Amino acid sequence: MPIYAYRCSTCGHAKDVLQKLSDAPLSSCPACGAESFSKQITAAGFQLKGSGWYATDFKGGSTAAPAATAGATAAAPAAEAAPAAATPCGGSCACH
């Protein structure tokens, strides 16, 4: 169940209320009784940080070349093979 922030525009009383999505919004202020108790717009209670699931999940699996790069010239793969062998990971990871 989500937590909604409410604030009375008459007395300034603020309160967080745990409600079901199907519950009707509150309108009566519990502090002064005025019918000016309304929902506030608040920020989300979580933040997404990091580089995303696609960069951290499925590590160590084989990577296939995309179809767009499959039509490259024969000289280009040979030029790329030498630096990949010199890398500590052998060029088989997603960082190359």
VMD Tcl script that builds the backbone (N, CA, C; Angstrom):
set m [mol new atoms 288]
animate dup $m
set s [atomselect $m all]
$s set {name element resname resid chain x y z} {
  {N N MET 1 A 0.845 -1.182 0.000}
  {CA C MET 1 A 0.000 0.000 0.000}
  {C C MET 1 A 0.892 1.249 0.000}
  {N N PRO 2 A 0.546 2.228 -0.824}
  {CA C PRO 2 A 1.350 3.439 -0.886}
  {C C PRO 2 A 1.090 4.379 0.288}
  {N N ILE 3 A 2.055 5.223 0.541}
  {CA C ILE 3 A 1.933 6.253 1.575}
  {C C ILE 3 A 1.754 7.589 0.862}
  {N N TYR 4 A 0.683 8.290 1.192}
  {CA C TYR 4 A 0.386 9.580 0.585}
  {C C TYR 4 A 0.650 10.697 1.591}
  {N N ALA 5 A 1.188 11.794 1.099}
  {CA C ALA 5 A 1.419 12.968 1.938}
  {C C ALA 5 A 0.228 13.908 1.771}
  {N N TYR 6 A -0.347 14.323 2.884}
  {CA C TYR 6 A -1.473 15.264 2.884}
  {C C TYR 6 A -1.066 16.534 3.616}
  {N N ARG 7 A -1.704 17.653 3.248}
  {CA C ARG 7 A -1.452 18.929 3.925}
  {C C ARG 7 A -2.730 19.759 3.895}
  {N N CYS 8 A -3.010 20.400 5.017}
  {CA C CYS 8 A -4.181 21.263 5.129}
  {C C CYS 8 A -3.778 22.673 4.697}
  {N N SER 9 A -4.525 23.246 3.770}
  {CA C SER 9 A -4.214 24.599 3.304}
  {C C SER 9 A -4.730 25.663 4.277}
  {N N THR 10 A -5.568 25.279 5.233}
  {CA C THR 10 A -6.081 26.233 6.216}
  {C C THR 10 A -5.128 26.384 7.399}
  {N N CYS 11 A -4.785 25.291 8.057}
  {CA C CYS 11 A -3.947 25.370 9.258}
  {C C CYS 11 A -2.499 24.952 9.020}
  {N N GLY 12 A -2.193 24.327 7.876}
  {CA C GLY 12 A -0.834 23.907 7.568}
  {C C GLY 12 A -0.450 22.551 8.126}
  {N N HIS 13 A -1.386 21.847 8.753}
  {CA C HIS 13 A -1.108 20.521 9.316}
  {C C HIS 13 A -0.729 19.563 8.189}
  {N N ALA 14 A 0.361 18.818 8.373}
  {CA C ALA 14 A 0.813 17.845 7.375}
  {C C ALA 14 A 0.841 16.461 8.003}
  {N N LYS 15 A 0.488 15.447 7.198}
  {CA C LYS 15 A 0.439 14.081 7.704}
  {C C LYS 15 A 0.653 13.108 6.548}
  {N N ASP 16 A 1.384 12.022 6.803}
  {CA C ASP 16 A 1.539 10.930 5.849}
  {C C ASP 16 A 0.527 9.847 6.205}
  {N N VAL 17 A -0.206 9.383 5.196}
  {CA C VAL 17 A -1.279 8.421 5.426}
  {C C VAL 17 A -1.068 7.193 4.547}
  {N N LEU 18 A -1.139 6.006 5.154}
  {CA C LEU 18 A -1.056 4.750 4.439}
  {C C LEU 18 A -2.455 4.397 3.953}
  {N N GLN 19 A -2.629 4.356 2.602}
  {CA C GLN 19 A -3.948 4.091 2.031}
  {C C GLN 19 A -3.838 3.086 0.895}
  {N N LYS 20 A -4.932 2.392 0.651}
  {CA C LYS 20 A -5.026 1.529 -0.513}
  {C C LYS 20 A -5.200 2.409 -1.747}
  {N N LEU 21 A -4.875 1.871 -2.907}
  {CA C LEU 21 A -5.088 2.612 -4.147}
  {C C LEU 21 A -6.569 2.880 -4.391}
  {N N SER 22 A -7.422 1.974 -3.916}
  {CA C SER 22 A -8.862 2.112 -4.130}
  {C C SER 22 A -9.542 3.028 -3.109}
  {N N ASP 23 A -8.844 3.431 -2.028}
  {CA C ASP 23 A -9.446 4.319 -1.024}
  {C C ASP 23 A -9.671 5.720 -1.589}
  {N N ALA 24 A -10.745 6.340 -1.141}
  {CA C ALA 24 A -11.034 7.716 -1.553}
  {C C ALA 24 A -10.055 8.664 -0.861}
  {N N PRO 25 A -9.644 9.751 -1.537}
  {CA C PRO 25 A -8.730 10.703 -0.908}
  {C C PRO 25 A -9.383 11.381 0.304}
  {N N LEU 26 A -8.573 11.678 1.303}
  {CA C LEU 26 A -9.084 12.370 2.481}
  {C C LEU 26 A -9.333 13.833 2.149}
  {N N SER 27 A -10.305 14.434 2.808}
  {CA C SER 27 A -10.589 15.846 2.563}
  {C C SER 27 A -10.730 16.644 3.863}
  {N N SER 28 A -11.025 15.969 4.957}
  {CA C SER 28 A -11.212 16.635 6.239}
  {C C SER 28 A -9.921 16.610 7.048}
  {N N CYS 29 A -9.446 17.781 7.474}
  {CA C CYS 29 A -8.205 17.883 8.245}
  {C C CYS 29 A -8.421 17.330 9.650}
  {N N PRO 30 A -7.544 16.420 10.127}
  {CA C PRO 30 A -7.708 15.872 11.473}
  {C C PRO 30 A -7.363 16.881 12.571}
  {N N ALA 31 A -6.643 17.944 12.242}
  {CA C ALA 31 A -6.256 18.930 13.249}
  {C C ALA 31 A -7.313 20.014 13.443}
  {N N CYS 32 A -7.793 20.603 12.347}
  {CA C CYS 32 A -8.734 21.717 12.487}
  {C C CYS 32 A -10.137 21.399 11.987}
  {N N GLY 33 A -10.319 20.276 11.280}
  {CA C GLY 33 A -11.643 19.879 10.808}
  {C C GLY 33 A -12.058 20.538 9.511}
  {N N ALA 34 A -11.246 21.403 8.946}
  {CA C ALA 34 A -11.595 22.081 7.688}
  {C C ALA 34 A -11.561 21.086 6.533}
  {N N GLU 35 A -12.326 21.372 5.510}
  {CA C GLU 35 A -12.381 20.504 4.328}
  {C C GLU 35 A -11.322 20.925 3.303}
  {N N SER 36 A -10.121 21.212 3.763}
  {CA C SER 36 A -9.048 21.653 2.864}
  {C C SER 36 A -7.807 20.769 2.983}
  {N N PHE 37 A -7.998 19.510 3.329}
  {CA C PHE 37 A -6.928 18.532 3.462}
  {C C PHE 37 A -6.742 17.887 2.090}
  {N N SER 38 A -5.580 18.033 1.467}
  {CA C SER 38 A -5.396 17.516 0.111}
  {C C SER 38 A -4.056 16.813 -0.036}
  {N N LYS 39 A -3.992 15.927 -1.039}
  {CA C LYS 39 A -2.766 15.185 -1.332}
  {C C LYS 39 A -1.707 16.142 -1.866}
  {N N GLN 40 A -0.469 15.843 -1.515}
  {CA C GLN 40 A 0.676 16.605 -2.006}
  {C C GLN 40 A 1.413 15.773 -3.036}
  {N N ILE 41 A 2.099 16.431 -3.944}
  {CA C ILE 41 A 2.944 15.736 -4.906}
  {C C ILE 41 A 4.315 15.599 -4.269}
  {N N THR 42 A 4.788 14.378 -4.164}
  {CA C THR 42 A 6.069 14.128 -3.507}
  {C C THR 42 A 6.988 13.334 -4.429}
  {N N ALA 43 A 8.261 13.312 -4.092}
  {CA C ALA 43 A 9.247 12.547 -4.864}
  {C C ALA 43 A 9.107 11.066 -4.544}
  {N N ALA 44 A 9.594 10.261 -5.450}
  {CA C ALA 44 A 9.558 8.806 -5.239}
  {C C ALA 44 A 10.433 8.438 -4.055}
  {N N GLY 45 A 10.106 7.351 -3.380}
  {CA C GLY 45 A 10.840 6.923 -2.200}
  {C C GLY 45 A 12.069 6.080 -2.509}
  {N N PHE 46 A 12.468 5.999 -3.773}
  {CA C PHE 46 A 13.660 5.227 -4.121}
  {C C PHE 46 A 14.381 5.919 -5.274}
  {N N GLN 47 A 15.625 5.587 -5.453}
  {CA C GLN 47 A 16.416 6.124 -6.545}
  {C C GLN 47 A 17.097 4.981 -7.279}
  {N N LEU 48 A 17.140 5.091 -8.579}
  {CA C LEU 48 A 17.847 4.100 -9.377}
  {C C LEU 48 A 19.249 4.628 -9.616}
  {N N LYS 49 A 20.241 3.909 -9.145}
  {CA C LYS 49 A 21.627 4.329 -9.294}
  {C C LYS 49 A 22.419 3.234 -9.983}
  {N N GLY 50 A 23.529 3.610 -10.522}
  {CA C GLY 50 A 24.406 2.635 -11.148}
  {C C GLY 50 A 24.265 2.639 -12.649}
  {N N SER 51 A 24.906 1.693 -13.262}
  {CA C SER 51 A 24.934 1.646 -14.715}
  {C C SER 51 A 23.799 0.805 -15.297}
  {N N GLY 52 A 22.985 0.202 -14.485}
  {CA C GLY 52 A 21.837 -0.544 -14.967}
  {C C GLY 52 A 22.039 -2.042 -14.926}
  {N N TRP 53 A 20.944 -2.777 -15.042}
  {CA C TRP 53 A 21.009 -4.237 -14.910}
  {C C TRP 53 A 21.762 -4.868 -16.061}
  {N N TYR 54 A 21.688 -4.257 -17.227}
  {CA C TYR 54 A 22.308 -4.869 -18.392}
  {C C TYR 54 A 23.832 -4.847 -18.314}
  {N N ALA 55 A 24.411 -3.943 -17.552}
  {CA C ALA 55 A 25.862 -3.863 -17.435}
  {C C ALA 55 A 26.380 -4.749 -16.310}
  {N N THR 56 A 25.539 -5.073 -15.342}
  {CA C THR 56 A 25.994 -5.855 -14.196}
  {C C THR 56 A 25.509 -7.295 -14.213}
  {N N ASP 57 A 24.459 -7.569 -14.918}
  {CA C ASP 57 A 23.932 -8.932 -14.991}
  {C C ASP 57 A 24.517 -9.662 -16.193}
  {N N PHE 58 A 24.451 -10.951 -16.143}
  {CA C PHE 58 A 24.870 -11.821 -17.233}
  {C C PHE 58 A 26.350 -11.653 -17.581}
  {N N LYS 59 A 27.176 -11.323 -16.624}
  {CA C LYS 59 A 28.616 -11.207 -16.873}
  {C C LYS 59 A 29.205 -12.590 -17.093}
  {N N GLY 60 A 30.208 -12.658 -17.929}
  {CA C GLY 60 A 30.912 -13.903 -18.162}
  {C C GLY 60 A 30.331 -14.737 -19.286}
  {N N GLY 61 A 29.168 -14.355 -19.802}
  {CA C GLY 61 A 28.577 -15.102 -20.907}
  {C C GLY 61 A 29.232 -14.703 -22.214}
  {N N SER 62 A 29.022 -15.498 -23.243}
  {CA C SER 62 A 29.587 -15.159 -24.545}
  {C C SER 62 A 28.785 -14.020 -25.144}
  {N N THR 63 A 29.478 -13.173 -25.884}
  {CA C THR 63 A 28.820 -12.044 -26.521}
  {C C THR 63 A 28.835 -12.281 -28.013}
  {N N ALA 64 A 27.712 -12.098 -28.652}
  {CA C ALA 64 A 27.608 -12.267 -30.094}
  {C C ALA 64 A 27.718 -10.907 -30.761}
  {N N ALA 65 A 28.293 -10.866 -31.939}
  {CA C ALA 65 A 28.422 -9.614 -32.678}
  {C C ALA 65 A 27.054 -9.218 -33.204}
  {N N PRO 66 A 26.692 -7.929 -33.108}
  {CA C PRO 66 A 25.418 -7.475 -33.656}
  {C C PRO 66 A 25.387 -7.637 -35.173}
  {N N ALA 67 A 24.210 -7.721 -35.750}
  {CA C ALA 67 A 24.053 -7.918 -37.188}
  {C C ALA 67 A 24.623 -6.741 -37.978}
  {N N ALA 68 A 24.591 -5.537 -37.437}
  {CA C ALA 68 A 25.084 -4.354 -38.137}
  {C C ALA 68 A 26.593 -4.423 -38.336}
  {N N THR 69 A 27.330 -5.039 -37.435}
  {CA C THR 69 A 28.782 -5.124 -37.565}
  {C C THR 69 A 29.223 -6.381 -38.291}
  {N N ALA 70 A 28.311 -7.274 -38.617}
  {CA C ALA 70 A 28.678 -8.512 -39.292}
  {C C ALA 70 A 29.135 -8.251 -40.711}
  {N N GLY 71 A 28.710 -7.161 -41.331}
  {CA C GLY 71 A 29.082 -6.842 -42.699}
  {C C GLY 71 A 30.353 -6.025 -42.798}
  {N N ALA 72 A 31.167 -5.974 -41.774}
  {CA C ALA 72 A 32.411 -5.208 -41.808}
  {C C ALA 72 A 33.415 -5.883 -42.731}
  {N N THR 73 A 34.411 -5.129 -43.140}
  {CA C THR 73 A 35.413 -5.682 -44.051}
  {C C THR 73 A 36.277 -6.703 -43.337}
  {N N ALA 74 A 36.970 -7.535 -44.094}
  {CA C ALA 74 A 37.797 -8.595 -43.515}
  {C C ALA 74 A 39.009 -8.018 -42.799}
  {N N ALA 75 A 39.504 -6.835 -43.197}
  {CA C ALA 75 A 40.676 -6.230 -42.573}
  {C C ALA 75 A 40.353 -5.705 -41.179}
  {N N ALA 76 A 39.150 -5.275 -40.949}
  {CA C ALA 76 A 38.770 -4.699 -39.656}
  {C C ALA 76 A 38.799 -5.738 -38.537}
  {N N PRO 77 A 38.261 -6.959 -38.705}
  {CA C PRO 77 A 38.337 -7.935 -37.618}
  {C C PRO 77 A 39.769 -8.333 -37.298}
  {N N ALA 78 A 40.645 -8.406 -38.284}
  {CA C ALA 78 A 42.029 -8.772 -38.025}
  {C C ALA 78 A 42.733 -7.687 -37.223}
  {N N ALA 79 A 42.396 -6.421 -37.494}
  {CA C ALA 79 A 43.005 -5.309 -36.764}
  {C C ALA 79 A 42.501 -5.281 -35.328}
  {N N GLU 80 A 41.262 -5.670 -35.102}
  {CA C GLU 80 A 40.700 -5.654 -33.757}
  {C C GLU 80 A 41.165 -6.856 -32.932}
  {N N ALA 81 A 41.571 -7.939 -33.568}
  {CA C ALA 81 A 41.947 -9.156 -32.856}
  {C C ALA 81 A 43.243 -8.969 -32.077}
  {N N ALA 82 A 44.177 -8.206 -32.600}
  {CA C ALA 82 A 45.455 -8.028 -31.911}
  {C C ALA 82 A 45.304 -7.294 -30.584}
  {N N PRO 83 A 44.575 -6.146 -30.507}
  {CA C PRO 83 A 44.427 -5.491 -29.208}
  {C C PRO 83 A 43.618 -6.332 -28.222}
  {N N ALA 84 A 42.669 -7.122 -28.688}
  {CA C ALA 84 A 41.851 -7.916 -27.787}
  {C C ALA 84 A 42.686 -8.979 -27.086}
  {N N ALA 85 A 43.658 -9.537 -27.785}
  {CA C ALA 85 A 44.498 -10.566 -27.181}
  {C C ALA 85 A 45.421 -9.975 -26.127}
  {N N ALA 86 A 45.728 -8.674 -26.249}
  {CA C ALA 86 A 46.636 -8.014 -25.305}
  {C C ALA 86 A 45.924 -7.572 -24.036}
  {N N THR 87 A 44.602 -7.633 -23.994}
  {CA C THR 87 A 43.869 -7.201 -22.810}
  {C C THR 87 A 43.888 -8.293 -21.757}
  {N N PRO 88 A 43.779 -7.941 -20.473}
  {CA C PRO 88 A 43.812 -8.945 -19.413}
  {C C PRO 88 A 42.663 -9.953 -19.489}
  {N N CYS 89 A 41.540 -9.533 -20.038}
  {CA C CYS 89 A 40.394 -10.435 -20.089}
  {C C CYS 89 A 40.364 -11.261 -21.355}
  {N N GLY 90 A 41.304 -11.003 -22.274}
  {CA C GLY 90 A 41.328 -11.761 -23.517}
  {C C GLY 90 A 40.358 -11.264 -24.553}
  {N N GLY 91 A 39.659 -10.155 -24.269}
  {CA C GLY 91 A 38.722 -9.591 -25.238}
  {C C GLY 91 A 37.395 -10.298 -25.302}
  {N N SER 92 A 37.106 -11.234 -24.408}
  {CA C SER 92 A 35.858 -11.976 -24.473}
  {C C SER 92 A 34.776 -11.373 -23.589}
  {N N CYS 93 A 35.070 -10.266 -22.925}
  {CA C CYS 93 A 34.065 -9.657 -22.044}
  {C C CYS 93 A 33.337 -8.525 -22.772}
  {N N ALA 94 A 32.349 -7.941 -22.136}
  {CA C ALA 94 A 31.543 -6.882 -22.735}
  {C C ALA 94 A 32.220 -5.521 -22.684}
  {N N CYS 95 A 33.389 -5.422 -22.070}
  {CA C CYS 95 A 34.050 -4.112 -21.960}
  {C C CYS 95 A 34.852 -3.775 -23.211}
  {N N HIS 96 A 34.920 -4.656 -24.216}
  {CA C HIS 96 A 35.708 -4.376 -25.425}
  {C C HIS 96 A 34.855 -4.387 -26.642}
}
mol reanalyze $m
mol bondsrecalc $m
mol representation Tube
mol addrep $m
